[in-house]
């Protein structure tokens, strides 16, 4: 399965920059990617944050490992936490 990787940087109220990747199926709309990002941010206590191309950009496509593919198919997305998450 091909997945699209969206590199995401969000500055929180504590002036910390969260860096994470949002991985989705290759045909997922950018609006859906932003919705997944907002869901993830809410789970981290960052509420009412509007993601745009300023914070969340398409990075590249890659083949998903089997376990990641299962999670993307089940949940619609997968998050890779990089920094300050």
BELPE-V736237 format. One record per backbone hydrogen bond with DSSP energy under -0.5 kcal/mol. CO is the residue of the C=O (numbers start at 1). NH is the residue of the N-H. E is the energy in kcal/mol with one decimal. If there is no record, write none. Layout:
BEGIN
co = [CO	CO]
nh = [NH	NH]
e = [E	E]
END
This chain:
BEGIN
co = [1	2	3	4	4	5	5	5	6	7	8	10	10	12	16	16	18	19	19	20	21	21	22	23	24	25	29	30	31	32	33	34	35	36	37	38	39	40	41	41	42	45	48	49	52	52	55	57	60	62	65	66	67	68	69	70	71	72	76	78	79	80	83]
nh = [64	26	62	6	24	7	59	60	22	57	20	12	18	15	12	18	10	82	83	8	23	80	6	78	4	28	33	34	35	36	37	38	39	40	41	42	43	44	44	46	45	47	50	51	55	56	9	7	5	3	69	70	71	72	73	74	75	76	25	23	81	21	19]
e = [-2.8	-1.5	-2.1	-0.5	-2.1	-0.6	-3.4	-1.1	-2.4	-2.4	-2.3	-0.6	-3.5	-1.9	-3.0	-0.7	-2.5	-2.3	-2.2	-2.2	-0.6	-2.3	-2.4	-1.8	-2.8	-2.0	-1.9	-2.5	-1.9	-2.4	-2.4	-2.4	-2.1	-2.4	-2.7	-2.6	-1.7	-0.8	-1.1	-2.7	-1.6	-0.9	-0.5	-0.7	-1.0	-2.6	-2.5	-2.2	-2.9	-3.0	-2.7	-2.2	-1.8	-2.6	-2.6	-2.1	-3.1	-2.2	-0.5	-3.2	-0.6	-2.5	-2.4]
END
